[in-house]
Amino acid sequence: MASGSDVRVGQTLILLAILCAAGGWNYHRNAVIEDAVPRPYRGYSDEELDQLISAYQGEVEIQLAHYRKSGGAKELAVQGGGLLEERIDEFERVQRVSQRRKERAYQVTENQILVEQLAKERFARDMNRPIYKMIFRRVTTF
């Protein structure tokens, strides 16, 4: 006949086995979910990621400086008077200046988005370091 302590040990072992199985299943489920998230910079090493971030940040700063210089109030001011042909030329000049400014703004925005994506990749990697943090998060997150 089994004593009361043997029954408790058996129940505890069954409970531990259930918890381990549930944790393993949850780990696998979360790993599949995390792997499905698109991370285009996942294959880059940490050093390459840092180099890309610093390069793009430098490029954004340069582009921002060019953007701020381009299309100032003086450049975009329409010169009045003159013949119709002179007004058309002035209109075309202002259009070109405006178009260049839009293109520079687009380039700045594109590179800022890339810097943000690279920073998200770095953050995702930092969340998983050291490795026990990733394991614990995957096991316990429902």
Helices and strands as residue ranges (DSSP letters): H 4-36, H 46-69, H 73-76, H 84-127, H 131-140
